């Protein structure tokens, strides 16, 4: 699990970067902005965040993978 601030920082950085790239490089970067926004929306409803899973598996920024449960 990750601290919520870590996820918010990543999301904010991704959005700002993709908007900047959309304005300067190619408007196709706005699709990435929309993807991040939709992912934040679904995460607030489902409590599933792909970035949290990736950071947990890599052990970055103090995130750790959720404990595995065996039946």
N, CA, C and O atoms as a CHARMM CRD file, in Angstrom:
* protein
*
  284
    1    1 UNK  N      0.84100  -1.18100   0.00000 PROA 1      0.00000
    2    1 UNK  CA     0.00000   0.00000   0.00000 PROA 1      0.00000
    3    1 UNK  C      0.88300   1.23900   0.00000 PROA 1      0.00000
    4    1 UNK  O      1.98600   1.24000   0.54700 PROA 1      0.00000
    5    2 UNK  N      0.37300   2.28800  -0.62400 PROA 2      0.00000
    6    2 UNK  CA     1.09300   3.55900  -0.71100 PROA 2      0.00000
    7    2 UNK  C      0.37400   4.63000   0.08200 PROA 2      0.00000
    8    2 UNK  O     -0.83600   4.56900   0.29600 PROA 2      0.00000
    9    3 UNK  N      1.13100   5.58900   0.50100 PROA 3      0.00000
   10    3 UNK  CA     0.56400   6.78300   1.08400 PROA 3      0.00000
   11    3 UNK  C     -0.21400   7.50100  -0.02700 PROA 3      0.00000
   12    3 UNK  O      0.26800   7.58200  -1.15700 PROA 3      0.00000
   13    4 UNK  N     -1.39400   8.01600   0.27500 PROA 4      0.00000
   14    4 UNK  CA    -2.20700   8.69800  -0.73600 PROA 4      0.00000
   15    4 UNK  C     -1.48100   9.87600  -1.35500 PROA 4      0.00000
   16    4 UNK  O     -1.71300  10.20100  -2.51900 PROA 4      0.00000
   17    5 UNK  N     -0.61100  10.51700  -0.60300 PROA 5      0.00000
   18    5 UNK  CA     0.11800  11.66000  -1.14200 PROA 5      0.00000
   19    5 UNK  C      1.04000  11.26000  -2.28200 PROA 5      0.00000
   20    5 UNK  O      1.24600  12.04400  -3.20900 PROA 5      0.00000
   21    6 UNK  N      1.59400  10.06300  -2.23400 PROA 6      0.00000
   22    6 UNK  CA     2.46700   9.59200  -3.30500 PROA 6      0.00000
   23    6 UNK  C      1.67100   9.47100  -4.59400 PROA 6      0.00000
   24    6 UNK  O      2.12700   9.91200  -5.64900 PROA 6      0.00000
   25    7 UNK  N      0.48800   8.88000  -4.52000 PROA 7      0.00000
   26    7 UNK  CA    -0.35300   8.70400  -5.69900 PROA 7      0.00000
   27    7 UNK  C     -0.78600  10.06400  -6.24000 PROA 7      0.00000
   28    7 UNK  O     -0.76800  10.28200  -7.45200 PROA 7      0.00000
   29    8 UNK  N     -1.16900  10.96700  -5.36300 PROA 8      0.00000
   30    8 UNK  CA    -1.59300  12.30300  -5.80400 PROA 8      0.00000
   31    8 UNK  C     -0.45000  13.05300  -6.47600 PROA 8      0.00000
   32    8 UNK  O     -0.66600  13.74700  -7.47000 PROA 8      0.00000
   33    9 UNK  N      0.76100  12.92100  -5.94700 PROA 9      0.00000
   34    9 UNK  CA     1.91500  13.59400  -6.56700 PROA 9      0.00000
   35    9 UNK  C      2.17400  13.05600  -7.96600 PROA 9      0.00000
   36    9 UNK  O      2.40400  13.82500  -8.90000 PROA 9      0.00000
   37   10 UNK  N      2.13700  11.72900  -8.11000 PROA 10     0.00000
   38   10 UNK  CA     2.33600  11.13700  -9.42800 PROA 10     0.00000
   39   10 UNK  C      1.25000  11.59700 -10.39600 PROA 10     0.00000
   40   10 UNK  O      1.55100  11.98500 -11.52500 PROA 10     0.00000
   41   11 UNK  N     -0.00100  11.55500  -9.96600 PROA 11     0.00000
   42   11 UNK  CA    -1.10700  11.95100 -10.83800 PROA 11     0.00000
   43   11 UNK  C     -0.96800  13.41700 -11.24100 PROA 11     0.00000
   44   11 UNK  O     -1.13600  13.75600 -12.41200 PROA 11     0.00000
   45   12 UNK  N     -0.66700  14.27300 -10.29200 PROA 12     0.00000
   46   12 UNK  CA    -0.48800  15.68700 -10.60300 PROA 12     0.00000
   47   12 UNK  C      0.66000  15.92600 -11.57300 PROA 12     0.00000
   48   12 UNK  O      0.54100  16.72400 -12.50300 PROA 12     0.00000
   49   13 UNK  N      1.76800  15.23300 -11.35400 PROA 13     0.00000
   50   13 UNK  CA     2.92000  15.38400 -12.25000 PROA 13     0.00000
   51   13 UNK  C      2.59300  14.87000 -13.64900 PROA 13     0.00000
   52   13 UNK  O      2.95600  15.50200 -14.64000 PROA 13     0.00000
   53   14 UNK  N      1.90400  13.71900 -13.73800 PROA 14     0.00000
   54   14 UNK  CA     1.51600  13.18200 -15.04300 PROA 14     0.00000
   55   14 UNK  C      0.59000  14.14500 -15.77900 PROA 14     0.00000
   56   14 UNK  O      0.75000  14.36400 -16.98000 PROA 14     0.00000
   57   15 UNK  N     -0.36600  14.71400 -15.07500 PROA 15     0.00000
   58   15 UNK  CA    -1.30800  15.63100 -15.71600 PROA 15     0.00000
   59   15 UNK  C     -0.61000  16.89700 -16.18900 PROA 15     0.00000
   60   15 UNK  O     -0.80900  17.32300 -17.32700 PROA 15     0.00000
   61   16 UNK  N      0.20700  17.50700 -15.32800 PROA 16     0.00000
   62   16 UNK  CA     0.91500  18.72500 -15.73400 PROA 16     0.00000
   63   16 UNK  C      1.86100  18.46400 -16.89700 PROA 16     0.00000
   64   16 UNK  O      1.93200  19.26100 -17.83200 PROA 16     0.00000
   65   17 UNK  N      2.58500  17.35600 -16.84500 PROA 17     0.00000
   66   17 UNK  CA     3.51300  17.02400 -17.92100 PROA 17     0.00000
   67   17 UNK  C      2.77300  16.77400 -19.22700 PROA 17     0.00000
   68   17 UNK  O      3.19500  17.25300 -20.28000 PROA 17     0.00000
   69   18 UNK  N      1.66600  16.02200 -19.17000 PROA 18     0.00000
   70   18 UNK  CA     0.95100  15.70900 -20.40700 PROA 18     0.00000
   71   18 UNK  C      0.26200  16.94000 -20.98600 PROA 18     0.00000
   72   18 UNK  O      0.15100  17.06000 -22.20700 PROA 18     0.00000
   73   19 UNK  N     -0.20200  17.85400 -20.14200 PROA 19     0.00000
   74   19 UNK  CA    -0.78000  19.10400 -20.65900 PROA 19     0.00000
   75   19 UNK  C      0.30600  19.93500 -21.33500 PROA 19     0.00000
   76   19 UNK  O      0.09200  20.47600 -22.42000 PROA 19     0.00000
   77   20 UNK  N      1.46600  20.03600 -20.70000 PROA 20     0.00000
   78   20 UNK  CA     2.57200  20.78500 -21.30300 PROA 20     0.00000
   79   20 UNK  C      2.97800  20.17000 -22.63700 PROA 20     0.00000
   80   20 UNK  O      3.20600  20.89100 -23.60900 PROA 20     0.00000
   81   21 UNK  N      3.07000  18.84100 -22.68900 PROA 21     0.00000
   82   21 UNK  CA     3.41700  18.17800 -23.94400 PROA 21     0.00000
   83   21 UNK  C      2.30600  18.33700 -24.98400 PROA 21     0.00000
   84   21 UNK  O      2.58000  18.45400 -26.17800 PROA 21     0.00000
   85   22 UNK  N      1.06400  18.34000 -24.52800 PROA 22     0.00000
   86   22 UNK  CA    -0.05100  18.54200 -25.44800 PROA 22     0.00000
   87   22 UNK  C     -0.05800  19.92700 -26.06400 PROA 22     0.00000
   88   22 UNK  O     -0.44800  20.09700 -27.21900 PROA 22     0.00000
   89   23 UNK  N      0.37100  20.91300 -25.30000 PROA 23     0.00000
   90   23 UNK  CA     0.41000  22.28100 -25.81000 PROA 23     0.00000
   91   23 UNK  C      1.62500  22.55000 -26.69000 PROA 23     0.00000
   92   23 UNK  O      1.56600  23.39600 -27.58200 PROA 23     0.00000
   93   24 UNK  N      2.72800  21.83900 -26.45000 PROA 24     0.00000
   94   24 UNK  CA     3.96800  22.15100 -27.16100 PROA 24     0.00000
   95   24 UNK  C      4.36800  21.11900 -28.21400 PROA 24     0.00000
   96   24 UNK  O      4.97500  21.47900 -29.22200 PROA 24     0.00000
   97   25 UNK  N      4.03900  19.84200 -28.00000 PROA 25     0.00000
   98   25 UNK  CA     4.52800  18.79100 -28.89800 PROA 25     0.00000
   99   25 UNK  C      3.43000  18.28500 -29.81900 PROA 25     0.00000
  100   25 UNK  O      3.51100  18.42800 -31.03900 PROA 25     0.00000
  101   26 UNK  N      2.40700  17.69300 -29.22600 PROA 26     0.00000
  102   26 UNK  CA     1.32900  17.10400 -30.00900 PROA 26     0.00000
  103   26 UNK  C      0.05900  17.06500 -29.16900 PROA 26     0.00000
  104   26 UNK  O      0.10200  16.77900 -27.97200 PROA 26     0.00000
  105   27 UNK  N     -1.06400  17.35400 -29.80300 PROA 27     0.00000
  106   27 UNK  CA    -2.32500  17.32100 -29.07500 PROA 27     0.00000
  107   27 UNK  C     -2.71300  15.90400 -28.66700 PROA 27     0.00000
  108   27 UNK  O     -3.61500  15.72700 -27.84900 PROA 27     0.00000
  109   28 UNK  N     -2.05700  14.90300 -29.21600 PROA 28     0.00000
  110   28 UNK  CA    -2.33200  13.51600 -28.83800 PROA 28     0.00000
  111   28 UNK  C     -2.01800  13.26600 -27.36000 PROA 28     0.00000
  112   28 UNK  O     -2.56100  12.33300 -26.76900 PROA 28     0.00000
  113   29 UNK  N     -1.15400  14.08000 -26.75500 PROA 29     0.00000
  114   29 UNK  CA    -0.83200  13.92400 -25.33900 PROA 29     0.00000
  115   29 UNK  C     -2.03600  14.18300 -24.44900 PROA 29     0.00000
  116   29 UNK  O     -2.05300  13.74800 -23.29700 PROA 29     0.00000
  117   30 UNK  N     -3.04700  14.88500 -24.95800 PROA 30     0.00000
  118   30 UNK  CA    -4.24800  15.12100 -24.16600 PROA 30     0.00000
  119   30 UNK  C     -5.01600  13.83200 -23.90400 PROA 30     0.00000
  120   30 UNK  O     -5.79300  13.76300 -22.95200 PROA 30     0.00000
  121   31 UNK  N     -4.81100  12.81100 -24.73100 PROA 31     0.00000
  122   31 UNK  CA    -5.40900  11.50100 -24.45700 PROA 31     0.00000
  123   31 UNK  C     -4.83000  10.91200 -23.17100 PROA 31     0.00000
  124   31 UNK  O     -5.54500  10.28900 -22.38700 PROA 31     0.00000
  125   32 UNK  N     -3.53700  11.11400 -22.96500 PROA 32     0.00000
  126   32 UNK  CA    -2.91400  10.64200 -21.72800 PROA 32     0.00000
  127   32 UNK  C     -3.47300  11.39800 -20.52100 PROA 32     0.00000
  128   32 UNK  O     -3.69900  10.81200 -19.46200 PROA 32     0.00000
  129   33 UNK  N     -3.69500  12.71000 -20.69300 PROA 33     0.00000
  130   33 UNK  CA    -4.30300  13.49600 -19.62100 PROA 33     0.00000
  131   33 UNK  C     -5.67400  12.93700 -19.26300 PROA 33     0.00000
  132   33 UNK  O     -6.00300  12.78200 -18.08700 PROA 33     0.00000
  133   34 UNK  N     -6.46900  12.63700 -20.28300 PROA 34     0.00000
  134   34 UNK  CA    -7.80200  12.07200 -20.05300 PROA 34     0.00000
  135   34 UNK  C     -7.70900  10.70100 -19.39100 PROA 34     0.00000
  136   34 UNK  O     -8.51900  10.37800 -18.52300 PROA 34     0.00000
  137   35 UNK  N     -6.73000   9.89500 -19.79100 PROA 35     0.00000
  138   35 UNK  CA    -6.53900   8.56800 -19.18900 PROA 35     0.00000
  139   35 UNK  C     -6.24500   8.68700 -17.70000 PROA 35     0.00000
  140   35 UNK  O     -6.81900   7.95500 -16.89300 PROA 35     0.00000
  141   36 UNK  N     -5.36400   9.59400 -17.33500 PROA 36     0.00000
  142   36 UNK  CA    -5.02500   9.77800 -15.92000 PROA 36     0.00000
  143   36 UNK  C     -6.25700  10.25200 -15.14100 PROA 36     0.00000
  144   36 UNK  O     -6.51900   9.77100 -14.03900 PROA 36     0.00000
  145   37 UNK  N     -7.00500  11.18600 -15.70900 PROA 37     0.00000
  146   37 UNK  CA    -8.20600  11.66900 -15.04700 PROA 37     0.00000
  147   37 UNK  C     -9.24600  10.57300 -14.85600 PROA 37     0.00000
  148   37 UNK  O     -9.83700  10.45700 -13.78200 PROA 37     0.00000
  149   38 UNK  N     -9.47400   9.76400 -15.89900 PROA 38     0.00000
  150   38 UNK  CA   -10.42100   8.65700 -15.78500 PROA 38     0.00000
  151   38 UNK  C     -9.94900   7.61700 -14.78000 PROA 38     0.00000
  152   38 UNK  O    -10.75600   7.03700 -14.05400 PROA 38     0.00000
  153   39 UNK  N     -8.64700   7.38200 -14.73900 PROA 39     0.00000
  154   39 UNK  CA    -8.10200   6.42000 -13.78300 PROA 39     0.00000
  155   39 UNK  C     -8.30500   6.91300 -12.35400 PROA 39     0.00000
  156   39 UNK  O     -8.62900   6.12200 -11.46800 PROA 39     0.00000
  157   40 UNK  N     -8.11700   8.21200 -12.12000 PROA 40     0.00000
  158   40 UNK  CA    -8.36800   8.77000 -10.79000 PROA 40     0.00000
  159   40 UNK  C     -9.84200   8.62700 -10.41000 PROA 40     0.00000
  160   40 UNK  O    -10.17100   8.31900  -9.26500 PROA 40     0.00000
  161   41 UNK  N    -10.71100   8.85300 -11.36900 PROA 41     0.00000
  162   41 UNK  CA   -12.14400   8.73100 -11.10800 PROA 41     0.00000
  163   41 UNK  C    -12.52800   7.29700 -10.75800 PROA 41     0.00000
  164   41 UNK  O    -13.21900   7.06700  -9.76600 PROA 41     0.00000
  165   42 UNK  N    -12.08300   6.32300 -11.56800 PROA 42     0.00000
  166   42 UNK  CA   -12.41700   4.92800 -11.27500 PROA 42     0.00000
  167   42 UNK  C    -11.77200   4.46900  -9.98300 PROA 42     0.00000
  168   42 UNK  O    -12.34700   3.65000  -9.26600 PROA 42     0.00000
  169   43 UNK  N    -10.59400   4.97600  -9.67200 PROA 43     0.00000
  170   43 UNK  CA    -9.91600   4.60000  -8.42700 PROA 43     0.00000
  171   43 UNK  C    -10.70100   5.07600  -7.20800 PROA 43     0.00000
  172   43 UNK  O    -10.72800   4.39700  -6.18100 PROA 43     0.00000
  173   44 UNK  N    -11.33400   6.23000  -7.31900 PROA 44     0.00000
  174   44 UNK  CA   -12.11100   6.73500  -6.19300 PROA 44     0.00000
  175   44 UNK  C    -13.36700   5.90700  -5.95000 PROA 44     0.00000
  176   44 UNK  O    -13.89200   5.88200  -4.83700 PROA 44     0.00000
  177   45 UNK  N    -13.84600   5.23100  -6.98500 PROA 45     0.00000
  178   45 UNK  CA   -15.05400   4.41500  -6.85700 PROA 45     0.00000
  179   45 UNK  C    -14.71600   2.97400  -6.48000 PROA 45     0.00000
  180   45 UNK  O    -15.34900   2.39100  -5.60000 PROA 45     0.00000
  181   46 UNK  N    -13.71400   2.40600  -7.15100 PROA 46     0.00000
  182   46 UNK  CA   -13.40700   0.98200  -6.97500 PROA 46     0.00000
  183   46 UNK  C    -12.31900   0.70500  -5.94600 PROA 46     0.00000
  184   46 UNK  O    -12.16800  -0.43400  -5.50500 PROA 46     0.00000
  185   47 UNK  N    -11.55700   1.72600  -5.55500 PROA 47     0.00000
  186   47 UNK  CA   -10.41400   1.57400  -4.64100 PROA 47     0.00000
  187   47 UNK  C     -9.32500   0.68100  -5.22700 PROA 47     0.00000
  188   47 UNK  O     -8.57100   0.05300  -4.48400 PROA 47     0.00000
  189   48 UNK  N     -9.23900   0.62200  -6.55100 PROA 48     0.00000
  190   48 UNK  CA    -8.17000  -0.10100  -7.24200 PROA 48     0.00000
  191   48 UNK  C     -7.35500   0.91500  -8.02200 PROA 48     0.00000
  192   48 UNK  O     -7.89300   1.65200  -8.84900 PROA 48     0.00000
  193   49 UNK  N     -6.05900   0.95100  -7.75700 PROA 49     0.00000
  194   49 UNK  CA    -5.18200   1.89800  -8.43000 PROA 49     0.00000
  195   49 UNK  C     -3.99600   1.14100  -9.03400 PROA 49     0.00000
  196   49 UNK  O     -3.16400   0.61000  -8.29900 PROA 49     0.00000
  197   50 UNK  N     -3.91300   1.08800 -10.36200 PROA 50     0.00000
  198   50 UNK  CA    -2.79800   0.37200 -10.99900 PROA 50     0.00000
  199   50 UNK  C     -1.42700   0.92000 -10.60200 PROA 50     0.00000
  200   50 UNK  O     -0.48600   0.15000 -10.41100 PROA 50     0.00000
  201   51 UNK  N     -1.30900   2.23700 -10.47500 PROA 51     0.00000
  202   51 UNK  CA    -0.02100   2.82200 -10.08400 PROA 51     0.00000
  203   51 UNK  C      0.40200   2.33300  -8.71000 PROA 51     0.00000
  204   51 UNK  O      1.58300   2.07200  -8.47700 PROA 51     0.00000
  205   52 UNK  N     -0.54800   2.20700  -7.80600 PROA 52     0.00000
  206   52 UNK  CA    -0.23800   1.71300  -6.46300 PROA 52     0.00000
  207   52 UNK  C      0.30000   0.28200  -6.53000 PROA 52     0.00000
  208   52 UNK  O      1.23000  -0.06300  -5.80200 PROA 52     0.00000
  209   53 UNK  N     -0.27300  -0.54000  -7.39000 PROA 53     0.00000
  210   53 UNK  CA     0.20000  -1.92000  -7.55000 PROA 53     0.00000
  211   53 UNK  C      1.62200  -1.94700  -8.10900 PROA 53     0.00000
  212   53 UNK  O      2.46500  -2.70700  -7.63200 PROA 53     0.00000
  213   54 UNK  N      1.88400  -1.12100  -9.11400 PROA 54     0.00000
  214   54 UNK  CA     3.21800  -1.08600  -9.73500 PROA 54     0.00000
  215   54 UNK  C      4.26000  -0.61100  -8.72700 PROA 54     0.00000
  216   54 UNK  O      5.31200  -1.23300  -8.58100 PROA 54     0.00000
  217   55 UNK  N      3.97300   0.48800  -8.03200 PROA 55     0.00000
  218   55 UNK  CA     4.93400   1.00700  -7.05400 PROA 55     0.00000
  219   55 UNK  C      5.14200   0.02300  -5.90900 PROA 55     0.00000
  220   55 UNK  O      6.24900  -0.09300  -5.38400 PROA 55     0.00000
  221   56 UNK  N      4.09100  -0.68000  -5.52200 PROA 56     0.00000
  222   56 UNK  CA     4.21000  -1.67600  -4.46000 PROA 56     0.00000
  223   56 UNK  C      5.10300  -2.83600  -4.86500 PROA 56     0.00000
  224   56 UNK  O      5.94000  -3.28300  -4.08000 PROA 56     0.00000
  225   57 UNK  N      4.93100  -3.32100  -6.07300 PROA 57     0.00000
  226   57 UNK  CA     5.76500  -4.43700  -6.54500 PROA 57     0.00000
  227   57 UNK  C      7.22300  -4.03500  -6.69400 PROA 57     0.00000
  228   57 UNK  O      8.12500  -4.84300  -6.47500 PROA 57     0.00000
  229   58 UNK  N      7.44900  -2.77600  -7.07100 PROA 58     0.00000
  230   58 UNK  CA     8.82300  -2.29900  -7.21500 PROA 58     0.00000
  231   58 UNK  C      9.41900  -1.82900  -5.88900 PROA 58     0.00000
  232   58 UNK  O     10.63000  -1.64000  -5.77800 PROA 58     0.00000
  233   59 UNK  N      8.56700  -1.64400  -4.89100 PROA 59     0.00000
  234   59 UNK  CA     9.03900  -1.20400  -3.58500 PROA 59     0.00000
  235   59 UNK  C      9.54600   0.21900  -3.56800 PROA 59     0.00000
  236   59 UNK  O     10.44600   0.54500  -2.79500 PROA 59     0.00000
  237   60 UNK  N      8.98600   1.07100  -4.40600 PROA 60     0.00000
  238   60 UNK  CA     9.44400   2.45400  -4.50200 PROA 60     0.00000
  239   60 UNK  C      8.62500   3.37500  -3.61200 PROA 60     0.00000
  240   60 UNK  O      7.44700   3.12500  -3.35600 PROA 60     0.00000
  241   61 UNK  N      9.25400   4.43400  -3.14600 PROA 61     0.00000
  242   61 UNK  CA     8.60800   5.50900  -2.39900 PROA 61     0.00000
  243   61 UNK  C      7.88300   5.01200  -1.15500 PROA 61     0.00000
  244   61 UNK  O      6.85400   5.56800  -0.77200 PROA 61     0.00000
  245   62 UNK  N      8.40600   3.98500  -0.53400 PROA 62     0.00000
  246   62 UNK  CA     7.81300   3.47800   0.69300 PROA 62     0.00000
  247   62 UNK  C      6.56700   2.64100   0.47200 PROA 62     0.00000
  248   62 UNK  O      5.88300   2.28500   1.43300 PROA 62     0.00000
  249   63 UNK  N      6.26000   2.31800  -0.78200 PROA 63     0.00000
  250   63 UNK  CA     5.08300   1.49700  -1.08600 PROA 63     0.00000
  251   63 UNK  C      5.47200   0.03100  -0.95500 PROA 63     0.00000
  252   63 UNK  O      6.60500  -0.35800  -1.23700 PROA 63     0.00000
  253   64 UNK  N      4.52100  -0.75800  -0.52800 PROA 64     0.00000
  254   64 UNK  CA     4.78000  -2.18900  -0.43900 PROA 64     0.00000
  255   64 UNK  C      3.60900  -2.95100  -1.02300 PROA 64     0.00000
  256   64 UNK  O      2.46400  -2.49900  -0.98700 PROA 64     0.00000
  257   65 UNK  N      3.92200  -4.10500  -1.55600 PROA 65     0.00000
  258   65 UNK  CA     2.88600  -4.95000  -2.15700 PROA 65     0.00000
  259   65 UNK  C      1.93300  -5.44200  -1.08000 PROA 65     0.00000
  260   65 UNK  O      2.35600  -5.71300   0.04400 PROA 65     0.00000
  261   66 UNK  N      0.65800  -5.55800  -1.40700 PROA 66     0.00000
  262   66 UNK  CA    -0.28200  -6.10100  -0.41000 PROA 66     0.00000
  263   66 UNK  C      0.06400  -7.53500  -0.07400 PROA 66     0.00000
  264   66 UNK  O      0.59400  -8.27100  -0.90600 PROA 66     0.00000
  265   67 UNK  N     -0.23800  -7.92100   1.14600 PROA 67     0.00000
  266   67 UNK  CA     0.05900  -9.29100   1.60100 PROA 67     0.00000
  267   67 UNK  C     -0.75300 -10.28900   0.77600 PROA 67     0.00000
  268   67 UNK  O     -1.94200 -10.09000   0.52400 PROA 67     0.00000
  269   68 UNK  N     -0.09300 -11.35000   0.36900 PROA 68     0.00000
  270   68 UNK  CA    -0.74300 -12.40700  -0.38700 PROA 68     0.00000
  271   68 UNK  C     -1.52900 -13.30300   0.56700 PROA 68     0.00000
  272   68 UNK  O     -1.01900 -13.72400   1.60500 PROA 68     0.00000
  273   69 UNK  N     -2.76400 -13.58500   0.20400 PROA 69     0.00000
  274   69 UNK  CA    -3.55700 -14.49600   1.01400 PROA 69     0.00000
  275   69 UNK  C     -3.70100 -15.81100   0.26800 PROA 69     0.00000
  276   69 UNK  O     -4.00500 -15.82800  -0.92500 PROA 69     0.00000
  277   70 UNK  N     -3.48600 -16.89800   0.96500 PROA 70     0.00000
  278   70 UNK  CA    -3.61600 -18.21600   0.34300 PROA 70     0.00000
  279   70 UNK  C     -4.83700 -18.91100   0.92100 PROA 70     0.00000
  280   70 UNK  O     -5.06600 -18.86500   2.13000 PROA 70     0.00000
  281   71 UNK  N     -5.62000 -19.55300   0.06600 PROA 71     0.00000
  282   71 UNK  CA    -6.82600 -20.21500   0.56700 PROA 71     0.00000
  283   71 UNK  C     -6.54200 -21.47700   1.33700 PROA 71     0.00000
  284   71 UNK  O     -7.47000 -22.13200   1.81300 PROA 71     0.00000
